[in-house]
């Protein structure tokens, strides 16, 4: 070994590994790809490239595309915090949010697009169903309580998702008289759903 090689070896600092940061980068890239392309068209190699890692590292951390998708889906959607909802104000607050632009909260809109993509794929729809039961319907059902809470939770969730799709397609906030009437009518719909 010559002096230069010894100097390089002594001065070279080992590259610091940060498994948590690498895992987070892979998940962020996966969420973006799955939301944009859906499960069937997303490619692990492209996800790895965007995360700045080798595809083997994606497989090491997540085991494969399906496991990566499940983890991306799971970490995108926290459990609904229904316990904190106030029955008196919930319908109006939801109606007002739905009258606003979907671009006010890009992260929420991105998560919703991810959910829509997952719902339209025969491969991922069953995986999504498990998540929806656990993270959406169970807390809503518990919050609603009373007779037929399960059916009422489904109707509330379906209505909310339908309004979110309309807002996404609309792409902008409602204004003026149309906004007032929209908020009034949507508030009435959710008041009926919550009242049961």
N, C-alpha and C positions, 0 to 999 in steps of 0.2 A: 504494500500500500504506500503511495507517495504522500508528500506533505499536503498537497492540495486536497486529496480525498479525505485525509484525516481532518483537515480544517472544515471542509463541507459537512462531514459527519458530526463534528463537535458543535458547529454553529447552527445546524439544521434543527429547528424546533419541531417536535412531533405535532402533527395536525390534530387539533383537538376534536374529538368526536362528541357530537351532541345528538344522541338518539331521539330525544324528545323534539328537538327542532326539526330533525329530518322527518320524523313521523308526521309532525304538524304540516310541513311543506308538502309532503305526499298527499295528505288529506285535503289540504286546500286546493291542490291541483286536481285531485279526483273530483271534488265537489264542483269545481268549475267545468270540468269536462263532462261529467254526468248531467249537469244542469243544461249545458249547451247542446250536447249530442245525444243524450240518453245512454242507457246502459249498453245497448246493442252496438252502437257506433263508436263508443269510447274505446280507446286502445291503450293498454298498459304502457307501452313504449312511449306514447305521447305524454301520458301523465307523468311518467318518470322524467322525461326530458324537461317538462315544465317545472318539475320539482327540483331539477338539478341533480338527479341521482341516476344510478344504473337501474334498469328494470329488475335486476336480481334483488336489489335492496327492497323494492316494492313487494316482491314475493316473500322476502325474508320477514318483513314486518307484518304483512297482511295475508300471506298465503296464496293470494290469487285475486282475480277480478271480482268474483262474487263477494268474497269476504271484505275486500276493500270497499265495495259498494255498500254493503250492510253497515260498515263502520262509518262511512261518509254520511249515510242516511241517518244513522243513530245520533251522530254528533251534530248534525244539522238541525235536528228537531228536539228541543228539550220538551219535557213534559209540560202540558198546558197548566198554567198557574191558576186554575179555576177557583181555588179556595179563596184567593184574594179578590175575586170579582165581586162587585157590589151589585146586587140584583136591581136596585133602583136606578143606577146610572149606566149599567152595562149596555142595554139596547141603544141608548143615544150615543155613547162613546164609540161603539162598533159602527153605527150608521155614519157618524162623522168621519171616522177613519176611512170607511169605504168610499165616501164622497171625495176624499183627497186623492192626490196623485200617487200612483204606485212608486214613483221615484223619490218620494220623501224618505223612504227607508229601503235603500237598494239591497241591503242584506236580507231583509224580510222577503222582498220580491224575488231575489235570487233563490232563497230557500223554497219559495212556493213554486218557482219554475222547476226546480229539482224534483219536488213532489209530483208535479204534473207529468214530467218525463217518466218518472218511476211508475206512475199509475197506468201509463199507456203501453208499457212493455209487458208481454206475457211472462217474461223471465223475472221481472222485478216486482210486478203487481202483488204476488203472494208475500214477498218480503215486506213490502209497504203495508200490506194489510195487518201484519203482526204489529208493526210499529204504530199504526193508527189506532189499533185497539188499545195498546198499552199507554201511549203518550197523549192521545187526544180523547178518545171516547170514554175511557175509564174515569179520568178526572172530571169530564163534563157530566157524565152520568152521576157521579158522586155529588157534584155541586148541585145538580138539578134535584136529585132525590125524589122521593114520592113514587106514586104509581106510574108505571110504564116509563121509568127514567131511561132505560136503555133505548127504547124507540124514540123518545123525545130527544135524547142526545144525538142520535143519528140524524134526525131531521134538522136539528140546530147546526150540526157540523156540515151537512150537505148544503144547507142554505148559505152558510158562511163561505164555503168553498165556491159555490156558484157566484156569489157576489164578488169574491176575489178574482175569479176568472173575468167577469165583466169589467172590473176595474183595470185589470191587466190589459185587456183588449182596448179599453177606452184610452188608457195611457196618460191621462191628464185629470186634473181636479175638475169637478163640476163647479159651475159658477152661477151666481144670481138666483133667480126664481127656481131654476131646475135643481140646484143644490138644496134649496130649502124644502122643496117637495120631496126630493129623494130622501133626505135625512128624516123627514117626518114619516114617510111611508116605511122606510127600512126600520126605523125605531119601532113602529107599530108591529111589524112582522116579528122582530126579535122579542118584543115585550110579550107577544102571544106565545112564542116558543119557550120563553123562560117561565112564564106563568103556569103553563101546563094545566 
